[in-house]
Amino acid sequence: MASVDHLRQRKGAFRIALIPPEVLDALNDGLLETVNLNEFMALELPRLGRSVAAQIGLDPASERLADTFAMLSAFKPMQRHGHVARALYDLTAVHPERDAVAHRLATHPSDVARCWATQWIPMSGLALPGQLDAARRFAADPHFGVREMAWMGVRDATIRSLEQALELLRPWTADPDPNIRRFASELTRPRGVWCAQIDRLKAEPWLALPLLEPLKADSSRYVQNSVANWLNDASRTQPDWVEATCARWLAESDAAETRYIARRASRTLVKRMPEAG
């Protein structure tokens, strides 16, 4: 197998048409991670799905996979990944070395394959504590796309058991890894992006203060942005509370990190000010 090491430090193409064939082949063969959305959107899912299946010990020519690939065009791009993940999960369920197959997918060189592994978590039937334990490795993944899929994969379970989730996630906010700290904030955002909203936190955002307070002066800009976006979400339904929380944080902390969070968290509030006047 040819080495793809020389491709790993590339800059992603600005357009799909400009992706070098060598890069596209490596991506579709499951040998390389995507570096931007253009590469992600350029993937040939049937080819990648067969490559990954063979690499983790499943039959790439199975009828289950063939049926899934045949119907992919009927779905939106992001939905297609969920169907591929489900097909691989179903094949793994009857495999004699199920755990080994799952581990190979979770540690696969392709970020997209690891994203499929995150989608196995809600399929597992595990209760929320088990789902969070399973998601943790993906929450710390070096690839941004896998980290996003990690929290989206346990979003529904979090909504169903919100109070338990808020309690279980408290230790995550003190983790040395900023990716883990950010996961606790991003998972519980009242609105979020491309995911179900958390109506209870839209109405009562103060319930999540035990998660937000430890992060109000976090050293990581990645975490700061998440906390600020969390509060900005809440400002659409509880503007007075967000304004009061930011004011209190600024009074309690003179850190530049807190000032950044408060300023970014207030961007929707600031837009509303002329209307109020």
Secondary structure, DSSP 4 states (H G I P E B T S, - for coil): ----GGGTTPPPPSSGGGS-HHHHHHHHTT-S---SHHHHHH--HHHHHHHHHHHHTS-TT-HHHHHHHHHGGGS-HHHHHHHHHHHHHHHHHT-TTHHHHHHHHHT-SSHHHHHHHHHHHHHTT--HHHHHHHHHHHHT-SSHHHHHHHHHHTHHHHHHTHHHHHHHTGGGGG-SSHHHHHHHHHHT-SS-SSS---HHHHH-GGGGHHHHGGGTT-S-HHHHHHHHHHHHHHHTT-HHHHHHHHHHHHHH---HHHHHHHHHHTHHHHHHHHHH-
